[in-house]
Amino acid sequence: MVEILAMATVIAPVTAGVVEVVKQATQVNNRYLPAVATILGMGLGAAAYFLDAELGLRVWAGGISGLASVGLFELGKNTVDRE
């Protein structure tokens, strides 16, 4: 479990950036962004061959990173909106 969370920590910033690019380039409904982020994170996790782990663990870490990247973005957005 610790390995998955460590890998998710590495993949999350990249996932957040890719999701932001997708959001700017397409007209994705904000309602579907968590699903898009999870799928993109899983793809990025599978492609992260430099991480020394099995494919299944990388995919799980990617999914977690996708969900974490959406939460991180929303946290930052809500903090800025309140100020």
Stockholm file with secondary structure:
# STOCKHOLM 1.0

chainA/1-83         MVEILAMATVIAPVTAGVVEVVKQATQVNNRYLPAVATILGMGLGAAAYFLDAELGLRVWAGGISGLASVGLFELGKNTVDRE
#=GR chainA/1-83 SS CHHHHHHHHHHHHHHHHHHHHHHHHSCCCGGGHHHHHHHHHHHHHHHCTTSSSCHHHHHHHHHHHHHHHHHHHHHHHHHHHHC
#=GC SS_cons        CHHHHHHHHHHHHHHHHHHHHHHHHSCCCGGGHHHHHHHHHHHHHHHCTTSSSCHHHHHHHHHHHHHHHHHHHHHHHHHHHHC
//
